[in-house]
Every structure is written in structure tokens, then in C-alpha cells.
């Protein structure tokens, strides 16, 4: 179950981050880039959990 949750959270954070990067405010764009990176990391974590099992 943790695998799916991590992948979903990652997708959400990546999408929100991409949306924030469309802002005219440089601070919001930077925040969006960081959030997109966090989302990618969460997705990777979900893939690792899927490959190794949810026991990690």
C-alpha cells in the first residue's frame, strides 16, 4: 500500500510544482521547482518500495 500512496503523493506534488512554476513571482517559481523535485523523489521512493516490497 505504501508504494501506491508514495506514487500518488509524488504525482500530486509534481503537478502542483509545475503549476507554481508558471507564476510571475520568482519566489513562487523556485518553490514550484522544489516541490516538483520532491514529487519526483516521492515517486522514486514508491518505485523502490514496489521493487523491494512494502516491508522496507
N, C-alpha and C positions, 0 to 999 in steps of 0.2 A: 504494500500500500504506500509506503514511503516514496517509492520510485515515482509513482503517478503524481503524488502530491508535489514533489520537488519539480517535476516537469511542468505541471500546471502553474505553479508559482513562478517558475522561470519564464514561461511564456508570457504571463501577465506583466512581470517586471520588465521584460524586454519590450513589450508593446507600449507600456507607459513611458519607458525611457525614450523610445523612438519618437513618440508624440511630443515629449518635452523638448526634444532637440529641434523641433520646428519653431520654437519660440523665438521672439526677437531679443529676449533678455539673455545675455551671455551666462549669467549665473544659472538660469533655468536650463540652458543648453548643456552646461557642464554637469548639472545634476542628472539630466537625462542620459548623458553618456555613461555616467557612473551606474545609474540604475539599469541601463541596458547590459552593462558588463556583469552586474550582479545577477541578472536574469540568465545570462549565458552560463555563468558559473553554477547556478542552481540546476539548470538543465543538464549540465555535465555531471553534477552530483547524482541526479536522478538516473542517468545512463549507467554510471558506475554501480549504483545500488542495484539496478536491473541486472547487470552483468554478474555481480558478486552475490546477489541476494539481499533481502532487506535486513539480514542479521547484522550488518555492519553498523 
